[in-house]
């Protein structure tokens, strides 16, 4: 039977290794998702306005980009 402090050390090591590996896996998945689905850019906003039948001004594009960045 293991002493209680060895069990505690094993639990702490398992948590650290699990947390680190979880971080690396999540980081890889997020990078892959961003590569496959890039965030919206100004050309896409311009195309959206054109599809609605209006010619966007630069202020419209900047305002929309700021709203997207804020998450509104």
Secondary structure, DSSP 8 states (H G I E B T S, - for coil): ---HHHHHHHHHHHHHHHHHHHHHHHHHHHHHHHHHS----HHHHHHHHHHTT----HHHHHHHHHHHHHT-
